[in-house]
Amino acid sequence: MMDQGQNKTGSVRDDELKREMQGELKANRAVGVEEVYEPQPSGEDQPEAEFGGSVSPGAPAPSGMTPRDVAIRSELARHVDRSVFPAKRSALLSALHRHNAPDRLVDLVAALPADEHYPNIQTVVQALGFGVEDRRD
């Protein structure tokens, strides 16, 4: 005996809906964002946004890093997937463009040497001249 319950669409329609929603369910980003909720760029009369601190207030930065170093490393890591590594500058720039990274990050990475290989985000940050975590125990 089938359970009638509260399901008004039936199993066939449920399967159709699942197939229709697969792209949205597997997306690694917002897909149906209303225009009202999309981030807006700063206006001409407003100052450029600075690198925000991703470290919670009062939390000390790791040894060898400043809060700004941590913020830049975090923001880069948000826009560059792990699957990109090991990477050259061109692959890093492609990832940044694909993830709509801020221009300031693109400009930083564009200044890296084109022929260097970077095994992870930490080496990218170090090559950019920022501090990295001192892991000596």
C-alpha positions, 0 to 999 in steps of 0.5 A: 500500500502506498503512503498518500501523505501530504505529497501532492505532486507524486513520485514522478513529478518529484523525480522531474523536479530533482532533475530540473534542480540538479544544476542549482543544487550542485552549484558552488554559488548563488544561482537565483539571486534577486537583483536587490541582493547583488553586491553593488560597486562603490560609487565615484564619490565613495572611497575604495574598499580596503582589504577587510580583516577576516580575523575576528577582532581581538584574535591574534594573527599567527606568528609571522603574519599581520592581520592584513597578511591573514586577510589577503591570504584568506581572500586569495584562498576564497577566489582560487580553488585548491584544484588549480595548484600547482599553478603558474601566474596565468592559471591563478589569474584565470581562477581569479577572473572565473570567481570574479575576484576584486581587481586589487587581487588580480593586480597583485597576482598579475605582478608575479613572475609568469614562469614561476610555479606555485605549489599552494596559496601560501607560496603565492602570498609569500611571493607577493611579499606578505608574511606567512605563518611561522610553523616552527614548533 
